[in-house]
Amino acid sequence: MQGLIIENISNIYKVKCGENVYTTTARGKFKKDEISPVVGDFVELAEINEEKKEAVIDEIQKRKNYVKRPKVSNISQLIFVLSSKHPKPDLLMLDKQLAFAEFLNIKSIIVLNKIDLDEKTEFKEIKKIYENIGYKVIETQANAGSGVKELVELMINNINVFSGNSGVGKSTLINSIFNENITQEGEISQKNKRGKNTTTSIKLYEIDKNTFIADTPGFSTFEISEIESKELENYYIEFKQFIQNCEFIGCTHIKEENCGVKQAVESGEINKDRYERFCKIYSELKEKENRKW
């Protein structure tokens, strides 16, 4: 029998199989192979006790992707939440996260929340920049439920992870999604309303058939150090068509002359501010690599 791991607490795994949820443990062979089941894994169950809804995880199916911290697999969509105001949008963090999503080959959605607080509608310029690159950008006012329906439609048939700095409105947004789906308000909503992050476990909440939200404490602080500085260019999707115009193989697009990317920045085909953040992220990755040696 096959199922999806939706929760892991102290190596006791909750596995959803159809309409049922089984409490499971993992076979010892996984330790020997130095692999552990994680939330998001699709697994094969054995030694099934239907009466007690207990079983043993016998096989882990091949993962589409894997995030080390927090440990979760098979994410199909990352939803990056920024606030238009209070706090101001952290575009450096956003660009790091978008690059990491490209590295993992995961779809990205950008949510600009709290648009009602942005009297000068500066968020529209942010939206234009990222839509021109090719990203889906949604405007929301989570406390009023505005934009939530559009977001929910894009979440269908995905394992969705929300990410964003503290105070951007992730909790309010997730609570609005649960209400939008007329789903019984569960632990995720109650916990978020208390304003505390009291759990370190990861859990998938089903909001529709084959549609999940991952509750992942600490996800907003992940590092992108798995990406090598020389590979960073591959995860800026607007760079790809211009790299071929660089004179030098292995061009870093920072100090070199006759660089296709820099020419595109000068001509306005690549957003200058986003390019400058690329340079900053590149320097951070390079510095970490140098410290290793």
Secondary structure, DSSP 8 states (H G I E B T S, - for coil): -EEEEEEEETTEEEEEETTEEEEEEE-THHHHTT----BT-EEEEEEEETTTTEEEEEEE---S-EETTTTEE---EEEEEEESSSS---HHHHHHHHHHHHHHT-EEEEEEE-GGG-TT-THHHHHHHHHHHT-EEEE-BGGGTBTHHHHHHHHTTSEEEEE--TTSSHHHHHHHHHHHTT----HHHHHHHHT-------EEEEEETTEEEEE-TTGGG---TTS-GGGGGGG-TTTHHHHTT-SSTT--SSS-SS-HHHHHHHTTSS-HHHHHHHHHHHHHHHHHHHHH-
